Amino acid sequence: MAIETSAATSSAASFVATVLREEILTSGLAEGERLLQDATASRFGVSQMVVREAFQELLYAGFLVAEPRRGVRVAQLDPMSAEETTVLRSLLEPCLFNAAIPQMTDDDFERADAILDSIDSGETIDEKLFLSASFHDLLYARANRERFAGVVRQLRASFDRYLRLPIVDEAFARRSRLEHEEILACCREQRAADGAVLLREHILSTGAMIVSYLKSRT
């Protein structure tokens, strides 16, 4: 797989990072697997500078971890990291939610309903996770706090790997749908405080289930 050498370094690095991220998410790259800078550069037909930038992006997002004098490896799915991300999300996302709800429109509510229906009919885990992220993005969009929202998106992106664990089954999907509907009802009724509580509980309960599973497999 080659990339045009005339492409901007940042664009090439973003492409490499995107491919590696997808391979990590789909277990094409296993937990703990080492990634060598020169081998990765050769694989994609790019310079090592491009690979370093791609690795930095994935390190920042929590997909890779650095090891002194040994390069980088795919981050392990561990309960401490899952719990930390869950707590951060539970603190930050309700703040965005509270700021956005007074600004939401009927069109936003209709779009949110359509997204929830699409999640139910989604055929792959990738599609379902993308739509779920879209639902949350829509809930926060009217807050108009892009820097804040960017941090939240980064946390959710790093949590995607955990949502692909085998415990995320049909029972989880049904419960998640019900919780999403309850949160959306609060939006419609302008009950931001109640909705924020439900959102926080939704995030914490999902995180607790994942943390419990990870602890049980060690």
C-alpha positions in Angstrom: 0.0 0.0 0.0 1.7 3.2 -1.1 0.9 6.9 -0.6 2.0 9.6 -3.1 5.3 11.1 -1.9 4.0 14.5 -2.9 1.2 14.3 -0.3 1.5 16.6 2.7 3.1 14.9 5.7 0.1 15.6 7.9 -2.3 14.1 5.3 -0.2 11.0 4.9 0.2 10.6 8.6 -3.5 10.9 9.1 -4.1 8.2 6.5 -1.6 5.8 8.1 -3.1 6.5 11.6 -6.6 5.8 10.3 -5.6 2.5 8.8 -3.8 1.4 11.9 -6.6 2.5 14.1 -9.1 0.4 12.1 -6.8 -2.6 12.4 -6.6 -2.1 16.1 -10.3 -1.8 16.4 -11.0 -4.9 14.4 -8.2 -6.9 16.1 -6.1 -7.0 12.9 -3.4 -5.7 15.3 -3.6 -7.6 18.6 -3.2 -6.2 22.1 0.4 -5.8 23.0 1.6 -6.2 19.4 4.8 -4.2 18.6 4.8 -1.7 15.7 8.2 -1.0 14.2 8.7 2.4 12.6 10.8 1.3 9.7 8.6 -1.7 8.9 5.5 0.5 9.0 7.1 3.1 6.8 8.0 0.4 4.2 4.5 -1.0 4.3 2.8 2.3 3.5 5.6 3.6 1.3 6.1 6.7 3.4 8.9 8.3 5.3 9.7 7.5 8.9 8.7 11.1 9.8 5.2 10.4 8.5 5.1 7.2 10.6 6.3 9.1 13.7 3.5 11.6 13.3 0.9 8.8 12.8 2.2 7.0 15.9 2.0 10.2 17.9 -1.6 10.6 16.9 -2.4 7.1 18.1 -0.4 7.5 21.3 -2.4 10.6 22.1 -5.7 8.8 21.4 -4.7 5.8 23.6 -4.5 3.2 20.9 -0.7 2.8 21.3 1.7 3.0 24.2 5.4 3.9 24.0 8.1 1.8 25.5 11.6 3.3 26.1 14.0 2.1 23.5 11.5 -0.4 22.2 9.2 1.7 20.1 5.4 1.4 20.4 2.9 -1.4 20.9 -0.9 -1.7 20.7 -2.4 -0.7 24.1 -3.9 -3.4 26.2 -7.5 -3.3 27.1 -7.2 -3.0 30.8 -9.8 -2.2 33.5 -8.0 0.8 34.9 -7.9 2.6 31.5 -11.6 1.7 30.9 -12.6 3.0 34.3 -10.5 6.2 33.9 -12.1 6.9 30.5 -15.6 6.2 31.9 -15.2 8.6 34.8 -13.9 11.4 32.5 -16.8 10.9 30.1 -19.3 10.9 32.9 -18.0 14.2 34.1 -17.6 16.0 30.8 -20.5 14.8 28.6 -23.3 15.9 30.9 -21.7 19.4 30.9 -22.0 19.6 27.1 -25.5 18.1 27.3 -26.7 20.8 29.7 -25.3 23.6 27.5 -26.8 22.1 24.3 -30.4 21.2 25.3 -31.9 24.7 25.5 -30.7 25.3 21.9 -32.0 22.0 20.4 -34.7 22.2 17.7 -37.6 20.0 16.5 -35.4 19.0 13.5 -32.7 17.9 16.0 -35.2 15.6 17.7 -36.4 14.1 14.5 -32.8 13.4 13.4 -32.1 11.8 16.8 -35.1 9.6 16.4 -34.0 8.5 12.9 -30.5 7.7 14.2 -31.9 5.5 17.0 -34.0 3.6 14.4 -31.0 3.2 12.2 -29.0 1.7 15.1 -31.6 -1.0 15.5 -31.4 -1.9 11.8 -27.6 -1.7 11.7 -26.0 -4.9 10.4 -22.4 -4.5 11.7 -20.8 -3.4 15.0 -19.0 -0.7 13.0 -22.3 0.7 11.8 -23.9 0.6 15.2 -21.0 2.2 16.9 -20.8 5.0 14.3 -24.5 5.7 14.6 -24.4 5.7 18.4 -21.5 8.2 18.3 -23.6 10.3 15.9 -26.5 10.3 18.3 -24.2 11.6 21.1 -22.6 14.1 18.8 -26.1 15.4 17.9 -27.0 15.8 21.6 -24.0 18.0 22.2 -23.7 19.9 18.9 -25.8 22.9 20.0 -23.5 23.6 22.9 -21.1 25.2 20.3 -18.1 24.4 22.4 -15.8 22.7 19.9 -12.7 22.4 22.0 -14.7 20.8 24.8 -16.5 18.5 22.2 -13.2 17.6 20.7 -11.9 16.2 24.0 -15.1 14.2 24.4 -14.9 12.8 20.9 -11.3 11.7 21.6 -12.4 9.9 24.8 -15.2 8.2 23.0 -13.0 7.1 20.2 -10.5 5.5 22.5 -13.4 3.7 24.2 -14.6 2.1 20.9 -12.3 -0.9 21.4 -14.0 -1.7 24.7 -17.5 -1.6 23.1 -16.4 -4.4 20.7 -15.9 -6.9 23.5 -18.1 -10.0 23.5 -20.2 -8.8 26.4 -21.8 -6.1 24.1 -24.7 -8.3 23.1 -28.4 -7.9 22.2 -29.4 -7.4 25.8 -26.9 -4.5 26.0 -28.3 -3.1 22.8 -31.9 -3.2 24.1 -30.9 -1.5 27.3 -28.9 1.1 25.5 -31.8 1.9 23.2 -34.1 2.4 26.1 -31.7 4.7 27.9 -31.1 6.7 24.7 -34.9 7.1 24.4 -35.2 8.3 28.0 -32.4 10.8 27.5 -34.0 12.1 24.2 -37.3 12.5 26.0 -35.7 14.8 28.5 -34.3 16.8 25.6 -37.7 17.3 24.1 -39.2 18.3 27.4 -36.3 20.6 28.2 -35.4 18.7 31.3 -31.7 19.2 31.0 -30.9 18.4 34.6 -32.8 15.1 34.5 -31.3 14.2 31.2 -27.8 14.9 32.4 -28.3 12.5 35.3 -29.6 9.8 33.0 -26.7 10.4 30.6 -24.2 10.1 33.4 -25.8 6.9 34.6 -25.8 5.5 31.1 -22.1 6.1 30.7 -21.2 4.8 34.2 -23.3 1.6 33.9 -21.7 0.7 30.5 -18.3 1.4 31.9 -18.9 -0.7 35.0 -20.0 -3.6 32.9 -16.9 -3.5 30.8 -14.6 -3.0 33.8 -16.1 -6.0 35.5 -15.6 -8.2 32.4 -12.0 -7.1 32.0 -11.3 -7.9 35.6 -12.9 -11.3 35.3 -10.6 -12.3 32.4 -7.3 -11.6 34.2 
